[in-house]
Amino acid sequence: MGSDTTHLLMDVGISRKRTVDALHDLDLDLRDIDGIFITHEHSDHISGLPMIAKKSQMPIYATRGTIEAILRSDKCKEIDPERFVAIRPDEKVTVKDMQIDPMRISHDAADPVGYRIYYGRQKACVCTDLGCYTDYTVECLKNSDILLLESNHDVNMLQVGRYPYPLKRRILGDRGHLSNMASGQLLSRVLNDHMKGIYLGHLSHENNLPELAFETVRVEILSSEADYRPEDLPILVADRKKPSALLEI
């Protein structure tokens, strides 16, 4: 996420090497990154943080609860606490020419957030790892130019899959993950005429398929009161293993 002069990372759930390789594809390096914004402390969102923090000096932004949870982790205990900048939901942070506004989400982590990122009149949102959404969520995501939205699982695949029952309950709970159906219903409430990119992300490897997420979201939009045709919308499924194409707005 970035502008001509500012470059930000949203979570670092992959290794430093994979992060660097992805940045190189954009003609960037870790030295170009002005800050890392962490949504929450679960390992699939911070696994690359210890090595990236060791090899670079950019500040790390997160809520106070998330910072404390990260520093309690054995893998992150060597990160200098002074590297962290505490943020709060609905209080904007300015990094050079960009503004970042954290938003509350419902997930079983210490103090998780999604992010609204502003550059002038343009707005991008990152909203994953939420078990449910509210009118507050809808208001936060409205008027987005770019939206990365969780479409984690197909409910039927999860229910008949091999996950143990307690894990299934966690995923399906209000502090778990958003299903394909719920993702489509939420998306239907925040569509607008100037959306340039809608990315369905955080897909479960075990309990989802890219084509299933895409089609379920399309069906939900079609059956909603939203005055949009899915085929006219820029809906893409984010790949789990490689960067999506660069989108400029």
Legacy VTK file of the C-alpha trace (Angstrom):
# vtk DataFile Version 3.0
C-alpha trace
ASCII
DATASET POLYDATA
POINTS 249 float
0.000 0.000 0.000
1.532 3.291 -0.906
1.872 6.537 -2.831
4.739 7.940 -4.880
6.571 8.865 -1.678
5.150 6.566 1.019
5.176 2.769 1.239
3.476 0.718 3.957
3.168 -2.961 4.795
-0.081 -4.318 6.233
0.953 -7.348 8.315
3.975 -9.537 7.613
2.657 -13.088 7.706
5.244 -14.470 5.298
9.012 -14.796 5.614
11.379 -11.889 5.184
12.702 -13.443 1.973
9.244 -13.768 0.425
8.414 -10.234 1.524
11.592 -8.881 -0.048
10.978 -10.837 -3.254
7.453 -9.428 -3.503
8.757 -5.904 -2.939
11.426 -6.392 -5.608
8.647 -7.222 -8.088
7.416 -3.669 -7.422
10.942 -2.204 -7.688
10.974 -1.625 -3.930
13.084 -2.818 -1.016
12.626 -2.975 2.741
14.565 0.284 2.951
11.689 1.949 1.096
9.079 0.886 3.661
7.957 3.694 5.973
6.044 1.530 8.448
4.423 -1.810 9.180
0.823 -1.841 10.384
-0.153 -5.008 12.258
-3.801 -6.081 12.489
-3.303 -8.621 15.305
-0.784 -10.988 16.831
-1.723 -14.358 15.296
1.228 -16.078 13.660
-0.147 -15.961 10.120
0.030 -12.163 10.376
3.388 -11.635 12.117
5.565 -14.659 11.279
7.967 -12.524 9.249
8.138 -9.715 11.792
11.137 -10.871 13.919
13.528 -11.128 10.975
12.204 -8.042 9.207
12.554 -6.033 12.435
16.083 -7.385 12.866
17.165 -6.387 9.375
15.432 -3.009 9.063
14.469 0.032 11.123
10.945 1.081 10.112
8.411 1.662 12.926
5.810 -0.993 13.728
2.262 0.239 14.354
-0.282 -1.765 16.347
-2.792 -1.380 19.151
-1.397 -1.545 22.670
-3.013 -4.921 23.321
-1.503 -6.322 20.133
1.929 -4.932 20.990
1.851 -6.570 24.403
0.767 -9.887 22.895
3.541 -9.743 20.276
6.212 -9.008 22.866
5.053 -11.985 24.963
5.785 -14.303 22.045
9.081 -16.175 22.278
9.767 -15.559 18.589
9.345 -11.790 18.971
10.931 -11.225 22.364
14.119 -9.798 20.844
12.287 -6.965 19.069
13.046 -3.659 20.752
9.797 -2.412 22.359
10.797 1.100 21.296
10.176 0.079 17.688
6.425 -0.079 18.323
4.012 2.825 17.945
0.720 2.341 19.802
-2.425 3.225 17.875
-6.131 3.286 18.727
-9.241 2.475 16.714
-10.799 5.492 15.009
-7.781 7.700 15.713
-5.933 8.534 12.498
-2.170 8.221 12.186
-0.250 10.216 9.590
2.726 8.698 7.806
4.155 11.270 5.404
1.395 11.915 2.838
-0.931 9.104 3.920
-3.412 8.734 6.766
-4.193 5.397 8.387
-7.364 4.986 10.425
-7.684 1.748 12.441
-11.139 0.178 12.737
-12.402 -2.254 15.349
-13.033 -5.848 14.240
-14.455 -8.890 16.026
-11.779 -11.587 16.300
-10.309 -13.766 19.042
-7.111 -11.775 19.414
-5.893 -9.308 22.036
-6.992 -6.060 20.388
-7.447 -6.587 16.619
-8.117 -3.948 13.996
-8.609 -3.498 10.285
-7.313 -0.441 8.474
-8.661 2.408 6.369
-5.905 4.091 4.384
-6.356 7.540 2.889
-4.392 9.426 0.268
-6.146 12.650 -0.617
-9.694 11.665 -1.557
-8.769 8.073 -2.237
-9.502 5.322 0.261
-8.346 1.721 0.597
-9.474 -0.711 3.283
-8.026 -3.916 4.711
-10.651 -5.913 6.603
-9.911 -9.564 7.365
-10.158 -11.862 10.402
-13.577 -10.925 11.662
-16.236 -13.353 12.757
-19.091 -10.933 12.205
-19.792 -7.395 11.101
-21.996 -4.578 12.327
-23.320 -1.251 11.064
-20.040 0.215 12.335
-18.117 -2.095 9.978
-20.320 -1.070 7.080
-19.775 2.635 7.776
-16.018 2.093 7.979
-15.862 0.375 4.583
-18.185 2.685 2.674
-16.732 4.851 -0.097
-13.700 2.619 -0.592
-11.776 2.748 -3.850
-9.998 -0.506 -3.001
-11.182 -3.139 -0.537
-9.480 -6.298 0.699
-12.255 -8.245 2.416
-12.119 -11.605 4.128
-13.881 -14.500 2.413
-12.443 -17.225 4.583
-14.556 -20.342 4.246
-17.505 -22.104 2.747
-19.744 -23.074 5.658
-20.631 -26.485 4.210
-17.004 -27.378 3.478
-16.064 -26.386 7.017
-18.890 -28.341 8.631
-18.088 -31.614 6.840
-14.315 -31.107 6.841
-11.657 -32.678 9.022
-11.170 -29.823 11.478
-11.919 -30.775 15.106
-15.241 -29.575 16.452
-13.816 -26.867 18.789
-11.912 -25.315 15.869
-15.028 -25.376 13.696
-16.957 -23.602 16.467
-14.212 -20.994 16.743
-14.176 -20.255 13.015
-17.976 -20.063 12.819
-18.266 -17.907 15.936
-18.671 -14.147 16.176
-14.945 -13.818 16.890
-13.834 -16.213 14.171
-13.760 -15.704 10.420
-16.103 -14.359 7.763
-17.688 -16.938 5.453
-18.080 -16.494 1.703
-21.774 -15.811 2.181
-21.251 -13.220 4.919
-18.513 -11.602 2.859
-20.897 -11.199 -0.078
-23.586 -9.780 2.174
-21.192 -7.240 3.675
-19.799 -6.320 0.275
-23.322 -5.719 -1.031
-23.755 -2.981 1.579
-20.577 -1.061 0.751
-20.472 -1.104 -3.060
-20.055 2.217 -4.824
-19.558 3.575 -8.326
-15.848 4.346 -7.897
-14.553 0.992 -6.658
-11.439 0.089 -8.633
-10.576 -3.178 -6.918
-12.350 -5.678 -4.668
-10.095 -8.435 -3.372
-11.469 -11.488 -1.578
-8.748 -12.560 0.833
-7.680 -14.784 3.694
-9.190 -17.873 2.032
-8.882 -21.093 4.002
-6.754 -23.725 2.283
-8.848 -26.509 3.824
-12.357 -25.069 3.735
-12.613 -22.949 0.613
-11.848 -22.731 -3.086
-11.125 -19.519 -5.011
-13.866 -20.202 -7.544
-16.335 -21.037 -4.766
-15.587 -17.814 -2.882
-15.939 -15.802 -6.089
-19.229 -17.392 -7.125
-20.791 -17.257 -3.645
-20.025 -13.552 -3.347
-21.477 -12.969 -6.825
-24.695 -14.777 -5.866
-25.042 -12.734 -2.675
-24.682 -9.486 -4.612
-27.258 -10.634 -7.166
-29.755 -11.552 -4.454
-29.244 -8.346 -2.483
-30.877 -4.967 -2.926
-27.628 -3.510 -4.234
-28.056 -1.879 -7.624
-24.969 -3.523 -9.124
-24.311 -6.438 -11.458
-21.453 -8.674 -10.240
-19.996 -9.005 -13.739
-19.521 -5.234 -13.833
-17.569 -5.170 -10.576
-13.761 -5.501 -10.258
-13.899 -8.596 -8.010
-10.716 -10.661 -7.710
-9.615 -13.471 -5.412
-6.263 -12.779 -3.750
-3.788 -15.613 -4.265
-2.462 -17.212 -1.098
1.076 -17.680 -2.407
1.893 -14.841 -4.777
1.318 -11.081 -4.941
-1.691 -9.713 -6.743
-1.093 -7.413 -9.682
-0.330 -3.799 -8.816
-3.472 -1.674 -8.864
-3.114 2.075 -9.345
-5.882 4.560 -8.556
LINES 1 250
249 0 1 2 3 4 5 6 7 8 9 10 11 12 13 14 15 16 17 18 19 20 21 22 23 24 25 26 27 28 29 30 31 32 33 34 35 36 37 38 39 40 41 42 43 44 45 46 47 48 49 50 51 52 53 54 55 56 57 58 59 60 61 62 63 64 65 66 67 68 69 70 71 72 73 74 75 76 77 78 79 80 81 82 83 84 85 86 87 88 89 90 91 92 93 94 95 96 97 98 99 100 101 102 103 104 105 106 107 108 109 110 111 112 113 114 115 116 117 118 119 120 121 122 123 124 125 126 127 128 129 130 131 132 133 134 135 136 137 138 139 140 141 142 143 144 145 146 147 148 149 150 151 152 153 154 155 156 157 158 159 160 161 162 163 164 165 166 167 168 169 170 171 172 173 174 175 176 177 178 179 180 181 182 183 184 185 186 187 188 189 190 191 192 193 194 195 196 197 198 199 200 201 202 203 204 205 206 207 208 209 210 211 212 213 214 215 216 217 218 219 220 221 222 223 224 225 226 227 228 229 230 231 232 233 234 235 236 237 238 239 240 241 242 243 244 245 246 247 248
